[in-house]
Amino acid sequence: MFQYPKQILTIAQQIQSYIDAGMEIASKDEVEKALKTIGYYRLRGYSFQLYDNSSKKFIPGINFDDILKLYHFDQQLSDIIFSMISKIEVALRVRLVESLLIYGEALILQDSSIFNDKKMYWQNMSTIASEIARSNDVFIKHNFDKHEGEVPVWAVVEVISFGTLSKIIKNLKTGPGSAYSVLANNYKYISKKGNLVNPSLKIFTSWIQAVAVLRNMCAHNSRIYNRTIHTTPQILDVDKITPSPAHNGLYQILLAMKYLRSSDDEWKTFVSELNTLFQDNKKIISLGAMNFPTDWNAHLSV
């Protein structure tokens, strides 16, 4: 077996490593409790900006409580983001079904003619079939028992993953009278010339794919604070930061969420909750660590 060059540290060794690096610890018992319930390696992500790699020491005055507060902030941030993405996702599913039903066919997903890339179509159909087969939903069983196993589009869309939903939309044909034109009509924005326009399929799917990545990060309890997120949504001109940031971050994906918002009222509530969370934690967080500009509120508001 390959011998990994580093050994896992015991809880006592983890605490000592903090002390050796200059971190202030008020109560070893409280630190031990946190390390046993959250974990040393998970908490490391919240200390990156508080640690000087050249000296191998924490910035003078850093207390373990500072790390813990950042962790709890990130948890709260993840919770409110995930709640908003859930609303966006539900609305998108409903609107996709509505757009596909313009063809007047309950089994429209089995019609390859409405999709661009036929290879991608069959790959998606394979994934859809697997996700239907895994489902234990009553309405899926009903279609197995009563309708020869044929599952209508409104039922399919309820059991497929957000990622599969994104791939279906990405492969739709566009143009007047297409399902995509109906779907995009729900997500109009104001162009540079002041016109109300539908997003192109390329722009629209970049928003969905970025939000899907953030959704999975929240669902898997991944850190989202002070993190580069490599999936890059296309940002509308009015919201672009000048000069462009070196790396994509949380702020850019929140803009994509705004473009995909389920309703103005729900989005206003979300931005208000976000602002309150930032204000409550302003002593410990850095907006720059999340790629937020100073005028972020004006851009995220509707």
Secondary structure, 3 states (H helix, E strand, C coil): CCCCCCCCCCHHHHHHHHHHCCCECCCHHHHHHHHHHCCHHHHHCCCHHHEECCCCEECCCCEHHHHHHHHHHHHHHHHHHHHHHHHHHHHHHHHHHHHHHHHCCCCHHHCHHHECCHHHHHHHHHHHHHHHHHCCCHHHHHHHHHCCCCCCHHHHHHHCCHHHHHHHHHCECCCCCCHHHHHHHHHCEECCCCCEECCCHHHHHHHHHHHHHHHHHHHCCCCCCCCCCCCCCCCCHHHCCCCCCCCCCHHHHHHHHHHCCCCHHHHHHHHHHHHHHHHHCCCCCCHHHHCCCCCHHHHHCC
